[in-house]
Amino acid sequence: MAMNSDRPRLGCGRDLDEFWATIDEPPTSHELSCPDCQSARNALYHLASVTESMRERDRTEPSLQPGNRVKEAVMMVARAEIRRGRKTALKDTPLGRIDISEQALTALIRFAASTLTGVRARRCSIAPMQPGTPVQPGTTGVPVPEGTQLTVELQVALASTVRIPDTLAQVRERVGAVVEAQTALLVGSINIIVEDLYDL
């Protein structure tokens, strides 16, 4: 079996990550007789003790508590990582499947909506369309294999000068056309929430 030389190992050859994963378990017969494992166990116990002490100080020391802006920034990164991790299949090829991340797809949807005059796209979420859901007029949904149509929820701000019903119909048409042209996915339903009006 090939071994990954990039992973840290003890002098006896044992994988350090695997050793750390079993640090709370009783020592094995090998560890009881191996000086490398015994030294590593003592060092890791000390590291765990220091880490727990620092963690406790962080929890109780007011000056070390993160502010709301820091927490929000961390949550934004976490949400982005989650969206980036979720993927939608675009196409199966002889060399493998082509996927698009949820983050990239929602960015494409926001871009498409914002190309219309008087529209500023904000938050966006997507989900596979449930079989049997009626397709909205103005979107590109047509009968396709199950799971390839999308339900989109989009929050927007509109210029105070636009006619809202007409503009939302244009948003649905533009988003559906751009998503289909760029990804071959079909948008079956677009729920739009107007959160704000602004002056041009």
N, C-alpha and C positions, 0 to 999 in steps of 0.2 A: 504494500500500500504506500502511495506517495505521501510524503509528509510536507506540510507547509512550513518552509524555513523562515517565513516572516514572523511567525508567532513566537513570543518569548518562551524559553524553556529553562528548566533548572539544570544544574550540572549533571544530574542523573538522566536527563533526557525527557523528564516529565513536562507536559504542557502546563505553563503557569496559570492560564485561565481555567483549565480543568481543575487544577489544584485549589484555586481560590473558590471555585464553585462548591467544593466539598469541605471547606475549612471548618464548618460547624459539626462535621461528622467525626466520630472517633478515628484516630489514626489507623491506617492499614498496617499489615505486617511489614510491608516494604518501607512505609514511613517510619516505623519504629526502629528500623535498622539503617536507614539512609540519612547520613549527616546533611545532605543537601535539602531533603524534605524537612528535617527537623529545624534547620536554620530558617528555611522559608516560612514554616508554620509560626515560629516565634516572631519573625519580622511582620508577618501579615496580621497576627493577633495584635501587635503593637499598633500597626497602621489602623486597624479597625477601632481600637480603643481611642486613638487620637481623633479619628474622623468622627466618632460618636460624640466626643467631648466638644469638638468644634460645632457640630450640628446642634447640640443642645445650647451652646452659647448663642448661635445664630437665632434660635427660637426665642430666647429670653432677653436678649439685649436689644432695646428699642432702636438704638442708633444703627443697628445692622438690618432692620426690617426694610424691605424694598417698598418704594412708594408706588402709588397707583399707576403712574406712567410706566414704570419698570414692569409691573405686573401685566399691564395691557400689552406692552411690547413683547413680552415673553409669550403671552397667549396668542398674539398675532402670528408669531413664528410657529408656535405649536399647531395652530389651525392651518397655516400654509403647508406645513409638513404633512399633516393628515390629508389635505386635499391633494397634495402632490403624490401621496402614496396610493390613493384610490385611482383606478384606471378603468377605461372603457375600451373594449376591443374595437379596432377599426377594420382590420382585414387579416385573414389568414393567408400566408404565402408559403411556398415550398421551403423557404428558409426560416420560417417562424411567424409568430403573430405580431402584428403592429398594434400597439396600444397608444392611447393618449391619456395624459393625467387629467384629473378633474380640475386642477389648477389651470392648466393650459386651455382647457375647454371653456371654463368660465371666463377666462381672460379674453378669449376669442368672442364670446357672446357680448361681454361688456364693450369691446371694441366695436363690434357690429352696430350695437344700439347707439353708441356715441358718435357714429359717423353721420347721424341725422341731425339736422339743424334744430337746436332747442332741446336736445336730449343729453343728459349727463347720467350715464349708467353708474350705479353704486354696487351694492352687494348682489351676488348671484349664486344660486345653488341649482344643482341638476340631480335628476334621478331617472332610472329607467322607467319608461311608461308602462303601466300595468296593462296586460292584454284586455281588450274589450273597452278601454277608455275611449270615448268619442274624440275625434280630432277636431280642433278648433278651426273655424274658417280663417283664412289668411296665413295659416302655417303650411309647411310643406309635407305634412304627414300623408303617406299613402300606404297601402298594405305592403308590409315588409316582414321579414322574419322576426319572430318574437324577440324582444329585448333590444332592438336597434333603434327604436324611437325614444325620444327623451321628453321628459317633463321639465320645464325650466321655470324657476321663480326668480324674478328680476325686480330689484328696487331701483327706481329712477327719480331724478329731479328734472322738472320740465321748465322751460322758459314760460313766463307768464303770458306771452303773446301767442302761444300755439293753441290750437283747438285740440283738447285732450283726446277725445275719442278717435279722431283722424290720426293723430300722432301715434297713439298706441297701436293702431292697426298697421301703421308703417313700421313701427318697431318690430311687431310680430313677423311681418313679411321680410324685413331686412335680416333679422336674426336667423330665421329659418333658411333663407337663401345663402347666407354666408357660411353657416355651419354645414349645410349640405355640400356646398361647393368646395370647402376646405377639408372636410373630414369624411364625406359620404354618409354621415349620420343624419337622421331625419328628426326634426323637432315636431312632436305631435301636439304639445300643449305648452303655452307660455302664459304664466300668471304674472301680471305686472302690477306692482304697487307704486303709486305716485307718492313719494315721501315729502316732496318739497317743490315749491315754485320759486323761480329766481328771475330777476330782471336782466335783460340783455344789455 
